[in-house]
């Protein structure tokens, strides 16, 4: 058995009970170092922990896949949710196994940021640059999102397209530099938030960062107008 599961955005408070049970019942628990450190207290004493980084992930996943085919219960863990970010890692797991694998969703940092920033996904688009390869299609998508007057929740690419790079690129493409911006670091561990505009977003942030670019004008509310007493029931009970 092999299952890929999301562990949430970096704190056990955001780990689902189902994923916690998978970890406690596993023979092998695998994932990147930062992910393993979050859930290490839940790993049973007799389970094998397999950590990996960008350079050795293919080799380590091949080893885990071999144990899976030998009948061991294997859980490969993702920060957040693999369908929000890290989908290429899921592809590598399936390539190592030679078949599609079951996935169990986790809570994404994008969901937590939406709550922190009080934005709804009806009016917001999520994008991730946390991938290898050509970013141009995703950059163009971000331009369209902001042109449509929507908020954007963005996961940067740690090695070359961080918040200040994203902000500078958007301004160079003609996006209004006055767009309000928030950058959150270690979202579930501390309230480490920076607030400013695209033009002001010039400092360095850690790899554990996520970015909210707000639309220039909030979308007007579409709920029904408040009724006055003259328009309907006053709310008083009859005696």
ROSE-4610 file (N, C-alpha, C; in Angstrom, 1 decimal, always signed):
// ROSE-4610
residu = [X/X/X/X/X/X/X/X/X/X/X/X/X/X/X/X/X/X/X/X/X/X/X/X/X/X/X/X/X/X/X/X/X/X/X/X/X/X/X/X/X/X/X/X/X/X/X/X/X/X/X/X/X/X/X/X/X/X/X/X/X/X/X/X/X/X/X/X/X/X/X/X/X/X/X/X/X/X/X/X/X/X/X/X/X/X/X/X/X/X/X/X/X/X/X/X/X/X/X/X/X/X/X/X/X/X/X/X/X/X/X/X/X/X/X/X/X/X/X/X/X/X/X/X/X/X/X/X/X/X/X/X/X/X/X/X/X/X/X/X/X/X/X/X/X/X/X/X/X/X/X/X/X/X/X/X/X/X/X/X/X/X/X/X/X/X/X/X/X/X/X/X/X/X/X/X/X/X/X/X/X/X/X/X/X/X/X/X/X/X/X/X/X/X/X/X/X/X/X/X/X/X/X/X/X/X/X/X/X/X/X/X/X/X/X/X/X/X/X/X/X/X/X/X/X/X/X/X/X/X/X/X/X/X/X/X/X/X/X/X/X/X/X/X/X/X/X/X/X/X/X/X/X/X/X/X/X/X/X/X/X/X/X/X/X/X/X/X/X/X/X/X/X/X/X/X/X/X/X/X/X/X/X/X/X/X/X/X/X/X/X/X/X/X/X/X/X/X/X/X/X/X/X/X/X/X/X/X/X/X/X/X/X/X/X/X/X/X/X/X/X/X/X/X/X/X/X/X/X/X/X/X/X/X/X/X/X/X/X/X/X/X/X/X/X/X/X/X/X/X/X/X/X/X/X/X/X/X/X/X/X/X/X/X/X/X/X/X/X/X/X/X/X/X/X/X/X/X/X/X/X/X/X/X/X/X/X/X/X/X/X/X/X/X/X/X/X/X/X/X/X/X/X/X/X/X/X/X/X/X/X/X/X/X/X/X/X/X/X/X/X/X/X/X/X/X/X/X/X/X/X/X/X/X/X/X/X/X/X/X/X/X/X/X/X/X/X/X/X/X/X/X/X/X/X/X/X/X/X/X/X/X/X/X/X/X/X/X/X/X/X/X/X/X/X/X/X/X/X/X/X/X/X/X/X/X/X/X/X/X/X/X/X/X/X/X/X/X/X/X/X/X/X/X/X/X/X/X/X/X/X/X/X/X/X/X/X/X/X/X/X/X/X/X/X/X/X/X/X/X/X/X/X/X/X/X/X/X/X/X/X/X/X/X/X/X/X/X/X/X/X/X/X/X/X/X/X/X/X/X/X/X/X/X/X/X/X/X/X/X/X/X/X/X/X/X/X/X/X/X/X/X/X/X/X/X/X/X/X/X/X/X/X/X/X/X/X/X/X/X/X/X/X/X/X/X/X/X/X/X/X/X/X/X/X/X/X/X/X/X/X/X/X/X/X/X/X/X/X/X/X/X/X/X/X/X/X/X/X/X/X/X/X/X/X/X/X/X/X/X/X/X/X/X/X/X/X/X/X/X/X/X/X/X/X/X/X/X/X/X/X/X/X/X/X/X/X/X/X/X/X/X/X/X/X/X/X/X/X/X/X/X/X/X/X/X/X/X/X/X/X/X/X/X/X/X/X/X/X/X/X/X/X/X/X/X/X]
num = [1/1/1/2/2/2/3/3/3/4/4/4/5/5/5/6/6/6/7/7/7/8/8/8/9/9/9/10/10/10/11/11/11/12/12/12/13/13/13/14/14/14/15/15/15/16/16/16/17/17/17/18/18/18/19/19/19/20/20/20/21/21/21/22/22/22/23/23/23/24/24/24/25/25/25/26/26/26/27/27/27/28/28/28/29/29/29/30/30/30/31/31/31/32/32/32/33/33/33/34/34/34/35/35/35/36/36/36/37/37/37/38/38/38/39/39/39/40/40/40/41/41/41/42/42/42/43/43/43/44/44/44/45/45/45/46/46/46/47/47/47/48/48/48/49/49/49/50/50/50/51/51/51/52/52/52/53/53/53/54/54/54/55/55/55/56/56/56/57/57/57/58/58/58/59/59/59/60/60/60/61/61/61/62/62/62/63/63/63/64/64/64/65/65/65/66/66/66/67/67/67/68/68/68/69/69/69/70/70/70/71/71/71/72/72/72/73/73/73/74/74/74/75/75/75/76/76/76/77/77/77/78/78/78/79/79/79/80/80/80/81/81/81/82/82/82/83/83/83/84/84/84/85/85/85/86/86/86/87/87/87/88/88/88/89/89/89/90/90/90/91/91/91/92/92/92/93/93/93/94/94/94/95/95/95/96/96/96/97/97/97/98/98/98/99/99/99/100/100/100/101/101/101/102/102/102/103/103/103/104/104/104/105/105/105/106/106/106/107/107/107/108/108/108/109/109/109/110/110/110/111/111/111/112/112/112/113/113/113/114/114/114/115/115/115/116/116/116/117/117/117/118/118/118/119/119/119/120/120/120/121/121/121/122/122/122/123/123/123/124/124/124/125/125/125/126/126/126/127/127/127/128/128/128/129/129/129/130/130/130/131/131/131/132/132/132/133/133/133/134/134/134/135/135/135/136/136/136/137/137/137/138/138/138/139/139/139/140/140/140/141/141/141/142/142/142/143/143/143/144/144/144/145/145/145/146/146/146/147/147/147/148/148/148/149/149/149/150/150/150/151/151/151/152/152/152/153/153/153/154/154/154/155/155/155/156/156/156/157/157/157/158/158/158/159/159/159/160/160/160/161/161/161/162/162/162/163/163/163/164/164/164/165/165/165/166/166/166/167/167/167/168/168/168/169/169/169/170/170/170/171/171/171/172/172/172/173/173/173/174/174/174/175/175/175/176/176/176/177/177/177/178/178/178/179/179/179/180/180/180/181/181/181/182/182/182/183/183/183/184/184/184/185/185/185/186/186/186/187/187/187/188/188/188/189/189/189/190/190/190/191/191/191/192/192/192/193/193/193/194/194/194/195/195/195/196/196/196/197/197/197/198/198/198/199/199/199/200/200/200/201/201/201/202/202/202/203/203/203/204/204/204/205/205/205/206/206/206/207/207/207/208/208/208/209/209/209/210/210/210/211/211/211/212/212/212/213/213/213/214/214/214/215/215/215/216/216/216/217/217/217/218/218/218/219/219/219/220/220/220/221/221/221/222/222/222/223/223/223/224/224/224/225/225/225/226/226/226/227/227/227/228/228/228/229/229/229/230/230/230/231/231/231/232/232/232/233/233/233/234/234/234/235/235/235/236/236/236/237/237/237/238/238/238/239/239/239]
x = [+0.8/+0.0/+0.9/+0.5/+1.2/+0.1/+0.2/-0.8/+0.0/-0.4/+0.2/-0.8/-0.3/-1.2/-0.7/-1.6/-1.2/-1.2/-0.2/-0.1/-0.5/-1.0/-1.3/-0.2/-0.4/+0.6/+1.7/+1.9/+3.1/+2.9/+1.7/+1.4/+0.4/+0.6/-0.3/-1.7/-2.0/-3.4/-4.2/-3.4/-4.1/-3.9/-3.5/-3.4/-4.8/-5.3/-6.6/-6.4/-7.5/-7.5/-7.2/-7.7/-7.5/-6.0/-5.3/-3.9/-3.1/-3.5/-2.8/-2.9/-4.0/-4.2/-3.3/-3.2/-2.4/-0.9/-0.5/+0.9/+1.1/+0.2/+0.4/+0.3/-0.3/-0.4/+0.6/+1.6/+2.5/+3.7/+4.2/+5.5/+6.6/+6.4/+7.3/+6.7/+7.3/+6.8/+7.8/+7.5/+8.5/+8.0/+9.0/+8.7/+9.9/+9.8/+10.9/+11.1/+12.3/+12.7/+11.8/+11.4/+10.5/+9.2/+8.7/+7.4/+7.5/+8.5/+8.7/+8.8/+9.5/+9.7/+8.3/+7.3/+6.0/+5.3/+5.4/+4.6/+5.4/+6.7/+7.6/+7.0/+6.4/+5.8/+4.8/+4.2/+3.1/+3.7/+4.9/+5.4/+5.7/+5.1/+5.3/+6.8/+7.2/+8.6/+9.2/+8.3/+8.8/+8.8/+8.4/+8.3/+9.6/+9.8/+11.0/+10.7/+11.5/+11.3/+12.3/+11.8/+12.7/+12.6/+13.6/+13.6/+14.4/+14.1/+14.7/+14.7/+15.5/+15.5/+15.4/+15.6/+15.4/+16.4/+17.6/+18.7/+18.5/+18.0/+17.9/+16.5/+15.5/+14.1/+13.8/+14.3/+14.0/+14.6/+15.8/+16.4/+15.6/+15.3/+14.5/+13.1/+12.5/+11.1/+11.2/+12.2/+12.4/+12.5/+13.2/+13.3/+12.0/+11.2/+9.9/+9.0/+9.0/+8.2/+8.5/+9.7/+10.1/+9.5/+9.6/+9.0/+7.5/+6.8/+5.4/+5.1/+5.8/+5.6/+5.9/+6.7/+7.0/+5.9/+4.9/+3.8/+3.8/+4.8/+4.8/+3.8/+3.4/+2.4/+3.2/+3.1/+3.9/+3.1/+3.5/+2.8/+3.8/+3.5/+4.4/+3.7/+4.3/+3.7/+4.1/+3.1/+3.3/+2.9/+3.6/+3.2/+2.0/+1.0/-0.2/-1.1/-1.4/-2.2/-1.5/-1.4/-0.6/-1.4/-2.7/-3.4/-3.4/-2.9/-2.7/-1.3/-0.4/+1.0/+1.8/+2.9/+3.6/+3.1/+2.4/+1.8/+2.9/+4.0/+5.1/+5.7/+5.7/+6.2/+5.3/+4.0/+3.0/+3.3/+3.7/+4.0/+5.2/+6.2/+7.4/+7.1/+6.2/+5.8/+5.2/+4.3/+3.6/+4.5/+5.5/+6.5/+7.3/+7.7/+8.5/+7.7/+6.4/+5.5/+5.1/+5.0/+4.6/+3.1/+2.3/+0.9/+0.3/-0.9/-1.5/-1.6/-1.5/-1.6/-2.8/-3.2/-4.3/-3.8/-4.6/-4.2/-5.3/-4.8/-5.6/-5.4/-6.3/-6.1/-5.7/-5.0/-4.7/-5.2/-5.0/-5.3/-4.2/-4.5/-3.5/-3.2/-2.0/-1.7/-2.6/-3.0/-3.9/-5.2/-5.7/-7.0/-6.8/-5.6/-5.4/-5.2/-4.5/-4.3/-5.6/-6.5/-7.8/-8.6/-8.4/-9.0/-8.3/-7.0/-6.2/-6.5/-6.6/-6.8/-8.3/-9.2/-10.6/-11.0/-10.5/-10.9/-11.6/-12.6/-13.3/-12.8/-12.8/-12.3/-13.2/-14.5/-15.3/-14.7/-14.0/-13.4/-11.9/-11.3/-9.9/-9.4/-8.3/-7.7/-6.4/-6.2/-5.0/-4.0/-2.8/-1.7/-0.5/+0.2/+1.5/+2.5/+3.7/+4.9/+5.9/+5.4/+6.3/+6.4/+7.1/+7.3/+8.5/+9.0/+10.2/+9.6/+10.4/+10.0/+9.6/+8.9/+8.5/+7.4/+7.6/+6.6/+5.8/+6.1/+5.4/+3.9/+3.4/+1.9/+1.3/+1.9/+1.4/+1.5/+2.6/+2.7/+1.6/+1.4/+0.3/-1.0/-1.3/-2.5/-2.6/-1.6/-1.6/-2.0/-1.4/-1.8/-3.3/-3.8/-5.3/-6.1/-5.7/-6.4/-6.5/-5.4/-5.4/-6.2/-6.1/-6.9/-8.4/-8.8/-10.2/-10.7/-9.8/-10.2/-10.5/-9.6/-9.7/-8.5/-8.7/-7.5/-6.7/-5.4/-4.6/-3.8/-4.0/-3.1/-2.0/-0.8/+0.3/+1.4/+1.8/+2.9/+4.1/+5.2/+6.3/+7.2/+8.1/+9.1/+10.4/+10.8/+11.8/+13.1/+13.6/+14.9/+15.1/+14.0/+14.2/+13.0/+11.9/+10.7/+9.9/+10.6/+10.0/+9.1/+8.5/+7.6/+8.1/+9.4/+9.9/+10.1/+10.4/+10.5/+9.2/+8.2/+6.8/+6.3/+6.5/+6.1/+6.8/+8.1/+8.8/+8.4/+8.2/+7.7/+6.4/+5.4/+4.1/+4.1/+4.9/+5.0/+5.6/+6.6/+7.2/+6.3/+5.2/+4.3/+3.1/+3.2/+2.2/+1.1/+1.2/+0.2/+0.4/-0.7/-0.6/+0.2/+1.2/+2.1/+1.3/+0.1/-0.6/-1.4/-1.4/-2.1/-1.7/-2.6/-2.2/-1.7/-0.6/+0.0/+0.2/+0.1/+0.5/+1.3/+2.4/+3.3/+3.3/+3.0/+2.9/+4.0/+4.8/+5.8/+5.4/+5.7/+5.4/+4.0/+3.0/+1.7/+1.0/+1.2/+0.5/+1.4/+2.6/+3.5/+3.5/+3.3/+3.4/+2.7/+2.3/+1.6/+2.7/+3.6/+4.7/+4.2/+3.5/+2.9/+3.5/+3.8/+4.2/+3.1/+2.8/+1.7/+2.3/+1.9/+2.3/+1.7/+2.5/+2.0/+3.0/+2.6/+3.6/+4.8/+4.7/+5.9/+6.8/+6.2/+7.0/+7.5/+7.1/+7.5/+8.9/+9.9/+11.3/+12.2/+11.8/+12.7/+12.6/+13.6/+13.7/+12.8/+12.1/+11.3/+11.9/+11.5/+11.9/+11.2/+11.7/+11.0/+9.6/+9.4/+8.0/+7.1/+7.0/+6.2/+5.0/+4.0/+2.8/+2.3/+1.8/+1.6/+0.1/-0.5/-1.8/-1.7/-2.2/-2.2/-3.7/-4.1/-5.5/-5.8/-7.1/-7.6/-7.5/-7.5/-7.4/-8.7/-9.8/-11.1/-11.8/-12.2/-13.0/-14.2/-14.6/-15.8/-17.0/-18.0/-19.1/-19.9/-20.5/-21.3/-22.5/-22.9/-24.1/-25.2/-25.0/-26.1/-27.3/-28.4/-29.7/-29.5/-30.2/-30.1/-30.8/-30.3/-31.0/-32.4/-33.4/-34.7/-34.9/-35.7/-36.0/-37.4/-37.7/-39.0/-40.1/-40.0/-41.2/-41.4/-40.3/-40.4/-40.9/-40.9/-41.2/-41.4/-41.4/-41.6/-40.5/-40.9/-40.0/-39.3/-39.7/-39.0/-39.7/-40.7/-41.4/-42.4/-42.5/-43.5/-44.9/-45.9/-47.3/-47.5/-48.3/-48.6/-50.0]
y = [-1.2/+0.0/+1.2/+2.2/+3.5/+4.6/+5.6/+6.7/+8.0/+9.0/+10.4/+11.2/+11.9/+12.7/+14.0/+15.0/+16.4/+16.5/+17.2/+17.4/+18.8/+19.6/+20.9/+21.9/+23.2/+24.2/+24.4/+23.4/+23.5/+23.4/+23.0/+22.9/+21.8/+21.0/+19.8/+20.2/+21.5/+21.9/+21.8/+21.8/+21.8/+20.4/+19.4/+18.1/+17.4/+16.7/+16.1/+14.8/+14.3/+13.1/+11.9/+11.9/+10.8/+10.7/+11.8/+11.7/+11.3/+11.8/+11.4/+9.9/+9.3/+7.8/+7.1/+7.6/+7.0/+7.0/+8.1/+8.1/+7.1/+7.1/+6.2/+4.7/+4.4/+3.0/+2.6/+3.5/+3.3/+2.5/+1.7/+1.0/+2.0/+2.8/+3.7/+5.1/+6.1/+7.5/+8.3/+8.9/+9.5/+10.9/+11.8/+13.2/+14.1/+15.3/+16.3/+16.6/+17.0/+17.2/+18.1/+19.2/+20.2/+19.6/+18.7/+18.1/+17.0/+16.3/+15.2/+15.8/+17.0/+17.6/+18.0/+18.3/+18.7/+17.5/+16.3/+15.2/+14.2/+14.4/+13.4/+12.9/+13.7/+13.1/+12.0/+11.9/+11.0/+9.6/+9.6/+8.4/+7.3/+6.1/+5.0/+4.6/+4.2/+3.8/+2.8/+1.9/+0.8/+1.2/+2.4/+2.8/+3.4/+3.2/+3.8/+5.2/+6.2/+7.5/+7.7/+8.1/+8.4/+9.9/+10.6/+12.0/+12.2/+13.3/+13.6/+15.1/+15.5/+16.8/+16.8/+18.0/+18.1/+17.2/+17.1/+16.4/+14.9/+14.3/+12.9/+12.3/+13.1/+12.7/+11.5/+11.5/+10.4/+9.1/+9.1/+7.9/+7.4/+8.3/+7.9/+7.4/+8.0/+7.6/+6.2/+5.9/+4.6/+3.5/+3.8/+2.9/+2.7/+3.8/+3.7/+2.9/+3.1/+2.3/+0.9/+0.5/-0.9/-1.6/-0.8/-1.3/-1.5/-0.5/-0.6/-1.9/-2.2/-3.4/-4.6/-4.5/-5.7/-5.9/-5.0/-5.2/-4.3/-3.4/-2.5/-1.3/-0.8/+0.3/+1.6/+2.3/+3.5/+4.7/+5.8/+7.1/+8.1/+8.8/+9.9/+11.2/+12.1/+13.3/+14.5/+15.4/+16.7/+17.8/+18.9/+20.1/+20.6/+21.0/+21.5/+20.4/+20.6/+19.6/+19.5/+18.2/+18.0/+18.6/+18.8/+19.3/+20.8/+21.5/+22.9/+23.3/+22.5/+22.7/+21.4/+21.2/+20.0/+18.9/+19.2/+18.2/+17.4/+18.1/+17.4/+16.3/+16.6/+15.6/+14.3/+14.5/+13.4/+12.7/+13.4/+12.7/+11.8/+12.3/+11.5/+10.3/+10.4/+9.2/+8.2/+8.6/+7.7/+7.1/+7.8/+7.3/+6.2/+6.5/+5.5/+4.2/+4.3/+3.2/+2.4/+3.2/+2.6/+2.5/+3.3/+3.3/+4.5/+4.9/+5.9/+5.5/+6.5/+6.2/+7.0/+6.5/+7.1/+8.4/+9.4/+10.7/+11.1/+11.6/+12.0/+13.5/+14.4/+15.8/+16.3/+17.4/+18.1/+19.6/+20.4/+21.8/+22.5/+23.4/+24.2/+25.5/+26.0/+27.3/+28.4/+28.1/+29.0/+29.2/+28.1/+28.1/+28.9/+28.7/+29.5/+30.9/+31.3/+32.7/+33.3/+32.6/+33.2/+33.6/+32.7/+33.0/+34.2/+34.2/+35.3/+36.6/+36.6/+37.9/+38.2/+37.3/+37.5/+37.8/+36.9/+36.9/+35.6/+35.6/+34.4/+33.9/+32.6/+32.1/+32.4/+32.8/+33.3/+34.5/+35.3/+36.6/+36.5/+35.3/+35.1/+34.0/+34.1/+33.0/+32.6/+31.3/+30.7/+30.3/+30.7/+30.3/+29.8/+28.8/+28.4/+28.5/+29.1/+29.0/+28.0/+27.2/+26.3/+25.0/+25.1/+24.0/+24.3/+23.2/+23.3/+23.5/+24.1/+24.3/+25.7/+25.9/+27.2/+27.8/+29.0/+29.7/+30.7/+30.9/+31.9/+31.8/+30.5/+30.4/+30.8/+30.6/+30.9/+32.4/+33.0/+34.4/+35.2/+34.7/+35.3/+35.2/+34.0/+33.8/+34.8/+35.1/+36.1/+37.5/+37.8/+39.1/+39.2/+38.1/+38.1/+38.2/+37.5/+37.5/+39.0/+39.7/+41.0/+42.0/+41.7/+42.6/+42.4/+41.2/+40.9/+41.4/+42.1/+42.7/+41.6/+40.6/+39.5/+39.6/+39.1/+38.9/+37.7/+37.6/+36.5/+36.0/+34.7/+34.1/+33.3/+33.6/+33.1/+32.5/+31.2/+30.6/+30.8/+31.5/+31.8/+30.5/+30.7/+29.6/+30.0/+29.2/+29.6/+30.0/+29.4/+29.7/+30.8/+31.3/+32.4/+33.3/+33.0/+33.9/+34.1/+34.8/+35.1/+36.4/+36.7/+37.9/+39.1/+39.5/+40.7/+40.6/+39.4/+39.2/+39.2/+38.6/+38.7/+40.1/+40.9/+42.3/+43.1/+42.9/+43.7/+43.3/+42.0/+41.6/+42.1/+42.1/+42.7/+44.1/+44.9/+46.3/+46.6/+45.8/+45.9/+45.6/+44.8/+44.4/+45.4/+46.5/+47.5/+47.4/+46.5/+46.3/+47.5/+48.1/+49.2/+48.9/+49.7/+49.5/+49.7/+50.2/+50.5/+49.3/+48.2/+47.0/+46.6/+46.5/+46.1/+44.7/+44.4/+43.1/+42.7/+41.4/+40.9/+39.7/+39.5/+38.4/+37.8/+36.5/+35.8/+34.8/+34.7/+33.7/+32.8/+31.5/+30.5/+30.8/+30.6/+31.1/+30.6/+29.3/+28.8/+28.8/+29.3/+29.3/+30.7/+31.7/+33.1/+34.0/+35.1/+36.1/+37.1/+36.5/+37.2/+37.7/+38.8/+39.3/+40.7/+40.8/+42.1/+42.6/+43.9/+44.6/+45.8/+46.0/+47.2/+47.2/+47.6/+47.6/+46.9/+46.6/+46.0/+46.8/+48.1/+49.0/+48.9/+48.6/+48.6/+47.2/+46.2/+44.8/+44.5/+44.9/+44.8/+44.0/+43.6/+42.9/+41.4/+40.7/+39.2/+38.6/+37.5/+36.7/+35.2/+34.5/+33.1/+32.2/+31.0/+30.0/+29.7/+29.8/+29.5/+30.7/+31.2/+32.5/+32.2/+32.9/+32.9/+34.3/+34.7/+36.1/+36.3/+37.4/+37.8/+39.2/+39.2/+40.4/+40.8/+41.9/+42.2/+43.1/+43.0/+43.8/+45.3/+46.2/+47.6/+48.1/+47.5/+47.8/+46.6/+46.4/+45.2/+45.1/+43.8/+43.5/+43.9/+44.6/+45.0/+43.8/+44.0/+42.9/+42.6/+41.3/+41.0/+40.4/+40.5/+40.0/+41.0/+40.6/+41.4/+42.6/+43.7/+44.9/+44.7/+45.4/+45.3/+45.9/+45.2/+45.7/+46.6/+47.7/+48.6/+48.1/+48.6/+48.2/+48.5/+49.6/+50.0/+49.1/+48.3/+47.4/+46.0/+45.7/+44.4/+44.2/+43.0/+42.7/+43.4/+44.0/+44.7/+43.7/+42.4/+41.5/+41.4/+42.2/+42.2/+41.1/+40.4/+39.3/+40.0/+39.4/+39.8/+39.3/+40.1/+39.7/+39.2]
z = [+0.0/+0.0/+0.0/-0.8/-0.8/-0.9/-0.1/-0.1/+0.0/-0.8/-0.7/+0.1/+1.1/+2.0/+2.3/+2.4/+2.8/+4.3/+4.9/+6.3/+6.8/+5.9/+6.3/+6.2/+6.6/+6.3/+7.3/+8.2/+9.0/+10.5/+10.9/+12.4/+12.6/+13.6/+13.9/+14.1/+14.5/+14.6/+13.3/+12.2/+10.8/+10.2/+10.9/+10.4/+10.6/+9.5/+9.7/+10.5/+11.1/+11.9/+11.0/+9.8/+8.9/+8.5/+8.2/+7.9/+9.1/+10.3/+11.5/+11.7/+11.4/+11.5/+10.5/+9.3/+8.3/+8.7/+9.3/+9.8/+10.9/+11.9/+13.0/+12.6/+11.5/+11.0/+9.9/+9.6/+8.5/+8.9/+8.0/+8.2/+7.7/+6.7/+6.2/+6.0/+6.5/+6.4/+5.7/+4.5/+3.7/+3.3/+3.1/+2.7/+2.8/+2.4/+2.5/+4.0/+4.3/+5.7/+6.5/+5.9/+6.6/+6.9/+6.0/+6.2/+7.4/+7.3/+8.4/+9.8/+9.9/+11.2/+11.8/+11.0/+11.5/+12.1/+11.5/+12.0/+12.8/+13.0/+13.6/+14.9/+15.8/+17.0/+16.8/+15.6/+15.4/+14.8/+14.4/+13.7/+14.7/+14.5/+15.5/+15.6/+16.8/+17.0/+16.1/+15.6/+14.7/+13.2/+12.9/+11.5/+11.0/+9.7/+9.1/+8.5/+8.9/+8.3/+7.2/+6.0/+4.9/+4.5/+4.8/+4.4/+3.1/+2.4/+1.1/+0.9/-0.1/-0.6/-2.1/-2.7/-4.2/-4.9/-4.4/-5.1/-5.1/-4.0/-3.9/-3.9/-4.2/-4.1/-5.0/-6.2/-7.2/-6.6/-6.1/-5.6/-4.4/-3.5/-2.3/-2.6/-3.5/-3.9/-4.6/-5.3/-5.9/-4.8/-3.7/-2.6/-1.9/-1.7/-1.0/-1.9/-3.2/-4.1/-4.1/-4.0/-3.9/-2.6/-1.5/-0.3/-0.4/-1.1/-1.3/-2.1/-3.2/-3.9/-3.2/-2.1/-1.2/-0.2/-0.1/+0.8/+2.0/+2.1/+3.3/+3.1/+4.3/+4.3/+4.3/+3.1/+2.9/+2.8/+3.5/+3.4/+3.0/+1.8/+1.4/+1.6/+2.4/+2.9/+2.1/+2.0/+1.3/+2.3/+2.2/+2.9/+2.3/+3.1/+2.6/+2.0/+0.7/-0.1/-1.4/-1.9/-3.1/-4.4/-4.2/-5.4/-5.4/-4.4/-4.4/-4.8/-4.3/-4.7/-4.5/-5.3/-5.1/-6.0/-7.1/-8.0/-8.7/-9.0/-9.7/-8.8/-7.5/-6.5/-6.6/-6.7/-6.9/-8.2/-9.2/-10.5/-10.3/-9.5/-9.3/-8.5/-7.5/-6.7/-7.6/-8.5/-9.4/-10.4/-10.9/-11.8/-11.1/-9.9/-9.1/-8.9/-8.6/-8.4/-9.6/-10.7/-12.0/-12.1/-11.3/-11.3/-10.6/-10.8/-10.0/-8.5/-7.6/-6.2/-5.6/-4.5/-3.7/-3.1/-3.1/-2.4/-1.4/-0.3/+0.8/+1.0/+0.8/+0.8/+2.2/+2.3/+3.5/+3.4/+4.4/+4.4/+3.8/+2.8/+2.1/+2.8/+2.7/+3.2/+2.5/+1.3/+0.6/+1.4/+1.9/+2.7/+4.0/+4.6/+5.9/+5.6/+4.5/+4.2/+3.8/+3.2/+2.9/+4.2/+5.2/+6.5/+7.2/+7.1/+7.7/+7.1/+5.7/+5.0/+4.8/+5.2/+5.0/+3.6/+2.7/+1.3/+1.0/+0.1/-0.3/-1.6/-1.9/-3.1/-4.3/-4.1/-5.1/-5.8/-5.1/-5.6/-5.7/-5.5/-5.4/-6.3/-6.9/-7.7/-7.0/-6.9/-6.3/-7.5/-7.3/-8.3/-7.5/-8.1/-7.5/-8.5/-8.1/-9.0/-8.4/-7.5/-6.8/-7.7/-8.7/-9.7/-10.5/-11.1/-12.0/-13.4/-14.3/-15.7/-16.0/-17.1/-17.6/-16.8/-16.3/-15.5/-16.3/-17.6/-18.4/-18.4/-18.6/-18.7/-17.4/-16.3/-14.9/-14.7/-15.1/-15.0/-15.8/-17.0/-17.8/-17.1/-16.5/-15.8/-14.6/-13.9/-12.8/-13.4/-14.5/-15.1/-15.4/-16.0/-16.3/-15.0/-13.9/-12.7/-12.1/-12.1/-11.6/-12.5/-13.9/-14.8/-14.6/-14.2/-13.9/-12.6/-11.9/-10.6/-9.5/-9.5/-8.5/-7.7/-6.4/-5.6/-6.1/-5.7/-6.1/-4.8/-4.5/-3.5/-4.3/-4.0/-4.8/-3.9/-4.3/-3.7/-4.6/-4.1/-4.9/-5.2/-6.1/-6.4/-5.6/-4.6/-3.6/-4.2/-5.3/-5.7/-6.7/-7.3/-8.3/-8.6/-7.9/-8.2/-6.9/-6.0/-4.7/-4.7/-3.5/-3.6/-4.2/-3.9/-4.5/-6.0/-6.4/-7.9/-8.6/-7.9/-8.5/-8.6/-7.5/-7.5/-8.6/-8.7/-9.7/-11.1/-11.3/-12.6/-13.0/-12.0/-12.3/-12.6/-11.9/-12.1/-13.5/-13.9/-15.2/-16.3/-16.0/-17.0/-17.1/-16.3/-16.3/-15.3/-14.4/-13.3/-12.3/-11.9/-11.0/-9.7/-9.4/-8.3/-6.9/-7.0/-5.7/-5.2/-5.9/-5.5/-4.0/-3.1/-1.7/-1.7/-0.9/-0.9/+0.6/+0.8/+2.1/+1.9/+2.6/+2.5/+3.9/+4.0/+5.3/+5.3/+6.4/+6.6/+7.8/+7.6/+8.7/+9.2/+8.2/+8.4/+9.7/+10.0/+11.2/+12.4/+12.4/+13.5/+14.2/+13.5/+14.0/+13.1/+13.6/+12.8/+12.1/+11.4/+10.8/+9.4/+9.4/+8.1/+7.7/+6.5/+5.9/+5.1/+5.2/+4.4/+3.8/+2.5/+1.8/+0.4/-0.6/-2.0/-2.9/-4.1/-5.0/-5.1/-5.2/-5.3/-4.1/-2.9/-1.7/-1.4/-2.1/-1.8/-2.4/-1.7/-2.3/-1.4/-0.2/+0.7/+0.5/+1.1/+1.0/+2.0/+1.7/+2.6/+2.5/+3.5/+3.6/+2.6/+2.5/+1.6/+2.0/+3.3/+3.9/+3.8/+2.6/+2.4/+1.4/+1.6/+0.7/+0.6/-0.6/-0.9/-1.3/-0.8/-1.2/-1.9/-3.1/-3.9/-4.0/-3.4/-3.4/-4.7/-5.1/-6.2/-5.7/-6.7/-6.4/-5.7/-6.1/-5.5/-5.1/-3.8/-3.4/-4.2/-4.5/-5.2/-4.3/-4.8/-4.0/-3.5/-2.3/-1.8/-2.6/-2.8/-3.5/-2.7/-1.3/-0.5/-0.6/-0.1/-0.2/+0.7/+0.3/+1.1/+2.5/+3.5/+4.8/+4.7/+5.3/+5.3/+6.5/+6.2/+7.3/+7.9/+9.1/+9.7/+8.9/+8.1/+7.3/+6.1/+5.7/+4.6/+5.0/+6.3/+6.6/+8.1/+8.6/+10.0/+10.9/+12.0/+12.9/+13.8/+13.8/+14.6/+16.0/+16.3/+17.6/+17.6/+18.7/+18.8/+19.2/+18.8/+19.2/+20.6/+21.4/+22.7/+22.8]
